[in-house]
């Protein structure tokens, strides 16, 4: 559904989508390899989760403080799209938990390390896939903001 909005509102409506995409790439695609490369450990993988959670919390609170209904709807859309990212985090945390349990069953210390390393790297894939899915959805949302559009489910709520 299209709306009559100003150029300023279009720029404001794009902001949450750009913010989420930038945060995802910085916190997930750059931070995770750095955590692995610098051998910070598995607790270091909480850094992207905590940073992403803080960013999504900011988007949540900001969506309630925007005056324009069109802009506020785009903040909410960005919040809705971030659900995919957290689904990826959930699946990854389950797989890392399974990797930990499997590595505990190994009797040899070197086999334990090999299992842990291999399975945790596989466990990180759902989050990376979720980042890509969310990025595509956010790119689509930027296009919708540019074209003065909203998805029908959000457009109905503001009319």
C-alpha positions as CSV (number, residue, x, y, z in Angstrom):
1,X,0.0,0.0,0.0
2,X,1.4,3.4,-0.9
3,X,1.3,6.5,1.3
4,X,1.6,10.2,0.7
5,X,4.8,11.1,2.6
6,X,7.5,13.7,2.3
7,X,11.1,13.1,1.2
8,X,12.2,13.7,4.8
9,X,9.9,10.9,6.0
10,X,11.3,8.5,3.4
11,X,14.8,9.2,4.7
12,X,13.6,8.7,8.2
13,X,11.9,5.4,7.2
14,X,15.0,4.0,5.7
15,X,17.1,4.7,8.8
16,X,16.1,1.7,10.9
17,X,16.7,-0.7,8.1
18,X,20.1,0.7,7.4
19,X,20.9,0.6,11.1
20,X,19.9,-3.0,11.4
21,X,21.8,-4.1,8.3
22,X,24.9,-2.2,9.4
23,X,24.8,-3.6,12.9
24,X,24.3,-7.2,11.6
25,X,27.3,-7.0,9.3
26,X,29.5,-5.4,11.9
27,X,28.5,-7.6,14.9
28,X,28.1,-10.9,13.0
29,X,30.2,-10.9,9.8
30,X,33.2,-9.0,11.2
31,X,33.1,-9.7,15.0
32,X,32.6,-13.5,14.8
33,X,35.7,-14.2,12.6
34,X,37.7,-11.8,14.9
35,X,36.6,-13.7,18.0
36,X,37.7,-17.0,16.3
37,X,41.0,-15.6,15.0
38,X,42.0,-14.1,18.3
39,X,41.1,-17.2,20.2
40,X,38.9,-15.3,22.6
41,X,36.9,-18.5,23.3
42,X,33.2,-19.4,23.0
43,X,32.2,-16.8,25.5
44,X,33.5,-14.2,23.0
45,X,30.7,-15.4,20.7
46,X,28.3,-13.8,23.1
47,X,29.6,-10.4,22.0
48,X,27.7,-10.3,18.7
49,X,24.5,-11.6,20.4
50,X,24.7,-8.9,23.2
51,X,25.5,-6.1,20.7
52,X,22.7,-7.2,18.3
53,X,20.3,-7.5,21.3
54,X,21.2,-3.9,22.3
55,X,20.6,-2.7,18.7
56,X,17.3,-4.4,18.4
57,X,16.3,-3.0,21.9
58,X,17.1,0.5,20.6
59,X,15.0,-0.1,17.5
60,X,12.1,-1.3,19.7
61,X,12.2,1.7,21.9
62,X,12.7,4.1,19.0
63,X,9.7,2.7,17.2
64,X,7.4,3.9,20.0
65,X,8.8,7.5,19.9
66,X,8.4,8.4,16.2
67,X,5.7,10.9,15.4
68,X,5.0,9.9,11.8
69,X,2.9,6.7,11.5
70,X,4.7,5.8,8.2
71,X,8.1,6.1,9.8
72,X,7.0,4.3,13.0
73,X,5.7,1.5,10.9
74,X,9.1,1.1,9.2
75,X,10.8,1.0,12.6
76,X,8.3,-1.8,13.6
77,X,9.0,-3.6,10.3
78,X,12.7,-3.5,11.1
79,X,11.9,-4.9,14.5
80,X,9.8,-7.7,12.9
81,X,12.6,-8.6,10.5
82,X,15.1,-8.9,13.3
83,X,13.1,-11.9,14.6
84,X,14.9,-14.0,11.9
85,X,18.2,-13.0,13.3
86,X,17.2,-14.2,16.8
87,X,15.9,-17.5,15.4
88,X,19.4,-18.0,13.9
89,X,20.9,-17.2,17.3
90,X,18.6,-19.7,19.0
91,X,19.4,-22.5,16.5
92,X,23.1,-21.8,16.8
93,X,23.0,-21.9,20.6
94,X,21.2,-25.2,20.5
95,X,23.8,-26.6,18.1
96,X,26.7,-25.3,20.1
97,X,25.1,-27.0,23.2
98,X,24.9,-30.2,21.3
99,X,28.6,-29.8,20.2
100,X,29.6,-29.3,23.8
101,X,27.7,-32.5,24.9
102,X,29.2,-34.5,22.0
103,X,32.7,-33.3,22.7
104,X,32.3,-34.4,26.4
105,X,31.9,-38.0,25.2
106,X,35.3,-38.1,23.6
107,X,37.9,-39.9,25.8
108,X,41.0,-38.5,24.0
109,X,41.7,-34.8,24.7
110,X,42.8,-34.1,21.1
111,X,39.6,-35.8,19.8
112,X,37.6,-33.7,22.1
113,X,39.2,-30.5,20.7
114,X,38.7,-31.7,17.1
115,X,35.0,-32.4,17.8
116,X,34.4,-29.2,19.6
117,X,36.1,-27.1,16.9
118,X,34.4,-28.8,14.0
119,X,30.9,-28.9,15.5
120,X,31.0,-25.3,16.8
121,X,32.0,-24.0,13.3
122,X,29.0,-25.9,11.9
123,X,26.8,-24.5,14.7
124,X,27.6,-20.9,13.6
125,X,26.1,-21.4,10.2
126,X,22.4,-20.9,11.2
127,X,23.3,-17.4,12.5
128,X,25.2,-16.5,9.3
129,X,22.3,-17.7,7.2
130,X,19.9,-15.7,9.4
131,X,22.0,-12.6,8.9
132,X,21.8,-13.0,5.1
133,X,18.0,-13.6,5.2
134,X,17.5,-10.6,7.5
135,X,19.7,-8.5,5.2
136,X,17.7,-9.4,2.2
137,X,14.4,-8.6,4.0
138,X,15.8,-5.3,5.2
139,X,17.0,-4.4,1.6
140,X,13.4,-5.1,0.5
141,X,12.1,-2.9,3.3
142,X,14.5,-0.1,2.2
143,X,13.0,-0.4,-1.3
144,X,9.5,-0.2,0.1
145,X,10.4,2.9,2.1
146,X,11.8,4.5,-1.1
147,X,8.6,3.7,-2.9
148,X,6.4,5.0,-0.1
149,X,5.1,1.5,0.6
150,X,4.4,-0.7,3.6
151,X,3.6,-4.4,3.8
152,X,-0.2,-4.8,3.9
153,X,-0.2,-6.2,7.5
154,X,1.5,-3.0,8.8
155,X,-0.5,-0.7,6.5
156,X,-3.8,-1.9,7.9
157,X,-2.6,-1.1,11.4
158,X,-1.9,2.5,10.7
159,X,-5.1,3.2,8.7
